[in-house]
Amino acid sequence: MSSRDVNNNEFQVLMSPLLSNRLEKMEQKIENLENTYNNINEKFDTILLQLNENSKRWEENKKTYLELLKENKILSERNIHLLNENRDIYLKKFNQIHEDNNDLIKNISTSNSEARNNNMYWRTSGNNTVMKPPSSSVGDILWPWGSSKDRKECESPIQ
């Protein structure tokens, strides 16, 4: 049976204690579900807000990244131009050094061969290859390991 409370406009239902406990448990479960739903909904709202903020930052970062790529391309082109100029300068100098070395080698080989051809005695003689100290008194200063008298005794002519 049910009765109606006049002041509250609510119905009051008479029921057994078991049924009342079951209804209370159901109300608690519904309340828990509602709280869980609200928590999940709040978390989704937070996630959507963060995604929206991240999306804005990503767009800004994308613009900055594209600008930096353009600057990098310009710098790379300048570097390639400078490297090509440096390589051209290096090759010109290298070729000039190579030509100068060839000219120097030609001059050295020509002058040496003439000197050796003209001085054949120097190449074949054994006398001029022996080092002998001078016999003057100045020789004592230049050749301090022996006096000129000692040297005359020690010298042996090589023929």
C-alpha positions in Angstrom: 0.0 0.0 0.0 1.0 3.5 -0.6 0.2 6.7 1.0 0.8 10.2 -0.1 2.5 12.7 2.0 0.5 15.9 1.7 3.4 18.3 2.5 6.1 16.7 0.3 4.1 15.4 -2.6 6.0 12.2 -2.3 4.7 8.7 -2.3 5.6 6.4 0.5 5.6 2.8 -0.1 5.3 0.1 2.5 7.6 -2.8 1.8 9.6 -5.5 3.3 13.1 -4.9 4.8 14.7 -7.2 2.2 13.2 -5.2 -0.6 14.2 -2.0 1.0 17.8 -3.2 1.3 17.9 -4.2 -2.3 16.5 -0.9 -3.4 19.2 0.9 -1.3 21.9 -1.2 -2.9 20.6 -0.4 -6.3 20.5 3.3 -5.5 24.1 3.1 -4.3 25.2 1.3 -7.4 23.4 3.8 -9.6 25.1 6.6 -7.6 28.5 4.9 -8.0 27.8 4.5 -11.8 26.9 8.2 -12.0 30.0 9.2 -10.1 32.2 7.0 -12.3 30.5 8.4 -15.4 31.1 12.0 -14.2 34.8 11.2 -13.5 35.3 9.6 -16.8 33.5 12.5 -18.5 35.8 15.0 -16.7 38.8 13.0 -17.7 37.7 13.0 -21.3 37.1 16.7 -21.2 40.6 17.2 -19.8 42.1 15.0 -22.5 40.2 16.9 -25.2 41.3 20.2 -23.8 45.0 19.0 -23.8 44.7 17.6 -27.3 43.3 20.9 -28.5 46.1 22.8 -26.8 48.7 20.4 -28.2 47.2 20.7 -31.7 47.6 24.5 -31.5 51.2 24.1 -30.4 51.8 21.5 -33.1 50.6 23.9 -35.7 52.9 26.6 -34.4 55.8 24.2 -34.3 55.0 23.1 -37.8 55.1 26.7 -39.1 58.4 27.3 -37.2 59.8 24.0 -38.6 58.9 25.0 -42.2 60.6 28.4 -41.7 63.7 26.7 -40.4 63.7 24.3 -43.3 63.6 27.2 -45.7 66.5 29.0 -43.9 68.4 25.7 -43.9 67.9 25.4 -47.6 69.2 28.9 -48.2 72.2 28.3 -46.0 72.9 25.0 -47.7 72.8 26.6 -51.1 75.2 29.3 -49.9 77.6 26.7 -48.5 77.5 24.7 -51.8 78.4 27.9 -53.6 81.3 28.7 -51.3 82.5 25.1 -51.4 82.5 25.2 -55.2 84.4 28.5 -55.2 87.0 27.1 -52.7 87.4 23.9 -54.8 88.0 26.0 -57.9 90.6 28.1 -56.1 92.2 25.0 -54.7 92.4 23.3 -58.0 93.9 26.4 -59.7 96.5 26.7 -57.0 97.2 23.0 -57.1 97.7 23.0 -60.8 99.9 26.1 -60.6 102.0 24.4 -57.9 102.2 21.2 -60.0 103.4 23.3 -63.0 105.9 25.2 -60.9 107.2 21.9 -59.4 107.6 20.5 -62.9 109.5 23.6 -64.0 111.7 23.4 -60.9 112.4 19.7 -61.5 113.3 20.4 -65.1 115.7 23.2 -64.0 117.3 21.1 -61.3 117.7 18.1 -63.5 119.2 20.2 -66.3 121.6 22.1 -64.1 122.7 19.0 -62.2 123.3 17.0 -65.3 125.4 19.8 -66.8 127.4 20.2 -63.5 128.1 16.5 -63.3 128.9 16.2 -67.0 131.4 19.1 -66.7 133.0 17.8 -63.5 133.6 14.1 -64.2 136.9 14.1 -62.2 134.9 15.0 -59.1 132.7 12.0 -59.5 135.5 9.5 -60.3 138.4 10.8 -58.1 138.9 9.3 -54.6 141.3 12.0 -53.4 138.8 14.8 -53.2 136.3 12.8 -51.1 138.7 12.5 -48.1 138.4 15.3 -45.7 141.7 16.8 -44.8 142.2 19.7 -42.4 144.0 22.7 -43.7 147.7 23.0 -42.8 147.7 26.6 -41.6 147.5 27.9 -38.0 143.8 28.8 -38.6 143.3 25.1 -39.0 144.1 24.6 -35.3 141.0 26.7 -34.5 138.8 25.1 -37.0 140.1 21.6 -36.4 140.6 21.5 -32.6 141.1 17.8 -32.3 144.7 18.0 -33.1 147.4 20.5 -33.8 148.8 20.9 -37.3 152.0 19.0 -36.2 149.9 16.1 -34.9 147.9 16.0 -38.0 150.9 15.7 -40.3 152.0 12.6 -38.4 148.5 11.0 -38.5 147.7 11.8 -42.1 148.1 9.0 -44.6 147.6 9.8 -48.2 144.9 7.8 -50.0 145.6 7.2 -53.6 
